Amino acid sequence: MKACMVVTNGFEEVETVGTYAILRRGGVDVQIYSLKGDAAVGRFGLTCADLHSMDALHPQDFDALILPGGPQYEELENSTAVQDLIKTFVEEERYVCALCASPTILGRAGYLKGKQYTCFTSMNEDFGGTYVDQYVVRDDKIITGRSAAASIDFGFAILEALAGKEKSDQVKRSIYY
C-alpha cells in the first residue's frame, strides 16, 4: 500500500501531518512530493524538508493520491502536473483523496459530477454532484474531507480504503480514538 501526497507552500499543516501520521501508523508507505524543489512551508510556518520532486513521481507506483488543503489549493489547481496526475489516478481507477479546499480542484475539473462529496462548506459550488454535510465522504474511489477538523477521520477513511476496516480499527484502538 502506497500513497503519494502533493504539497506546496501554504499547505494546511494539520491536514498534511495528521493524514500522514494516521496512514503511517497503519503501515501505508506515504511519500510527500513538493511542487517546488524539496521543501514546502505550511500555512503557519512549519517547514517540511527532504520532500520528493514532482519530476520523480510515477503514478503507477501508488494506490492513492492525497491533496491536503490550505491556501496551497490554488497553486495545486493551477499546476498542469497536478491536473495530469489527478486525471491519471481517476482514469486508472485509483484513489483520489482531497481535503478541505482541495475537493474544489476535483469539482472544477469535473470529477465530482454524479458523486457524493464534501469540502470546506463555504467553498462548495455546483460541481454537478451531491454535497454531503459531514466530515468525510467516500464515493467509490474519491474520498473527500470537509475541513482541518476532519483530518483524523479523513486519514482513517483512506486507511480503511487501502488496508481494510480491521487495520483501520486496530489503529483507532491504538490511539484511543
C-alpha positions in Angstrom: 0.0 0.0 0.0 1.5 3.3 -1.2 0.2 6.8 -1.3 1.6 10.0 -2.7 0.8 13.4 -1.2 1.3 16.6 -3.1 2.1 19.9 -1.2 3.5 23.3 -1.9 3.9 26.5 0.1 0.7 27.2 2.1 -0.3 23.7 2.8 -2.5 23.2 5.9 -0.2 21.6 8.5 -2.8 19.6 10.5 -4.4 18.2 7.3 -1.0 17.1 5.9 0.7 15.8 9.1 -2.5 14.3 10.6 -3.3 12.4 7.5 0.3 11.3 7.1 0.6 10.1 10.7 -2.7 8.0 10.6 -1.6 6.3 7.3 1.9 5.6 8.6 0.6 4.1 11.8 -1.5 1.8 9.6 1.6 0.7 7.6 0.9 2.7 4.4 4.1 4.0 2.7 3.3 7.7 2.2 5.7 9.8 0.1 5.3 13.5 0.0 6.0 15.4 -3.2 6.6 19.2 -3.5 5.8 21.4 -6.4 8.8 23.5 -5.6 12.1 21.7 -5.0 12.5 19.5 -1.9 10.7 21.6 0.7 7.4 23.4 1.4 6.4 25.9 4.1 3.0 25.4 5.6 0.3 28.0 6.2 1.5 28.6 9.8 5.3 28.3 9.1 6.0 24.6 9.5 8.7 23.6 7.0 8.7 20.1 5.6 12.1 19.3 4.0 13.6 16.4 2.2 10.4 16.1 0.1 10.4 14.4 -3.3 10.3 16.4 -6.5 7.2 16.1 -8.7 9.5 15.2 -11.6 10.2 11.9 -9.7 6.6 11.0 -9.2 5.5 7.9 -11.1 1.7 7.4 -10.6 1.8 3.7 -11.4 3.8 3.3 -8.1 0.9 4.4 -5.9 -2.6 3.3 -4.9 -3.8 6.7 -3.7 -3.2 10.4 -4.4 -3.7 12.8 -1.5 -4.2 16.5 -1.8 -4.3 18.4 1.6 -5.9 21.8 1.6 -4.9 25.2 2.8 -4.1 28.2 0.7 -1.9 26.0 -1.5 -5.0 24.6 -3.2 -4.9 27.4 -5.8 -1.4 26.6 -6.8 -2.2 22.9 -7.0 -5.2 23.7 -9.1 -3.2 25.8 -11.5 -0.5 23.1 -11.9 -0.6 21.2 -15.1 1.4 18.4 -13.4 -1.2 18.1 -10.6 -4.1 18.2 -13.1 -2.4 15.5 -15.1 -1.8 13.4 -12.0 -5.4 13.6 -10.9 -6.5 12.6 -14.4 -4.2 9.6 -14.4 -5.5 8.4 -11.0 -9.1 8.8 -12.0 -8.7 7.1 -15.3 -6.7 4.2 -13.7 -9.4 3.9 -11.0 -7.0 4.6 -8.1 -8.0 6.6 -5.0 -8.1 10.3 -5.2 -8.3 11.9 -1.8 -8.8 15.6 -1.2 -9.4 17.6 2.0 -10.9 21.0 2.8 -10.2 23.4 -0.1 -8.8 20.7 -2.3 -12.0 19.0 -3.3 -12.8 22.1 -5.2 -9.9 21.2 -7.5 -11.7 17.9 -8.3 -15.0 19.7 -8.7 -13.9 22.4 -11.1 -12.2 19.7 -13.2 -15.5 17.7 -13.4 -14.5 14.7 -11.3 -17.3 15.3 -8.7 -20.2 15.1 -11.3 -22.6 12.5 -10.2 -20.6 11.9 -7.0 -21.3 12.5 -3.3 -18.6 14.7 -1.8 -17.8 17.2 0.9 -15.4 20.2 1.1 -14.9 23.3 3.1 -18.5 24.4 3.3 -18.1 28.0 2.1 -16.2 26.8 -1.0 -18.9 24.4 -2.2 -20.0 25.3 -5.7 -22.3 23.5 -8.1 -19.9 20.7 -9.0 -22.7 18.5 -10.5 -22.7 16.1 -7.6 -24.3 16.0 -4.2 -22.7 17.9 -1.3 -22.9 16.0 1.9 -22.6 17.9 5.2 -20.3 15.6 7.1 -16.6 15.3 7.9 -15.7 12.6 5.3 -17.4 11.3 2.2 -16.3 8.3 0.2 -17.9 7.7 -3.2 -16.1 4.8 -4.9 -12.5 5.8 -5.4 -13.0 9.5 -4.4 -12.6 10.4 -0.8 -13.2 14.0 0.3 -12.9 15.7 3.7 -14.6 18.9 4.9 -12.0 20.7 6.9 -8.9 20.7 9.1 -11.1 19.3 11.9 -11.8 16.3 9.7 -8.1 15.4 9.2 -8.1 12.3 11.5 -11.4 10.9 10.1 -10.1 11.6 6.6 -6.9 9.7 7.4 -8.9 6.8 8.7 -11.2 6.7 5.6 -8.1 6.5 3.4 -6.5 3.8 5.6 -9.7 1.7 5.6 -9.9 2.0 1.8 -6.3 0.9 1.3 -5.8 -1.6 4.2 -9.2 -2.6 5.3 -11.5 -2.0 8.2 -9.7 -4.3 10.5 -6.4 -2.4 10.1 -8.2 1.0 10.5 -10.0 -0.2 13.7 -6.7 -1.5 15.0 -5.0 1.9 14.6 -8.1 3.6 16.1 -7.8 1.5 19.2 -4.0 2.1 19.4 -4.6 5.9 19.7 -7.8 5.7 21.8 -9.9 7.1 19.0 
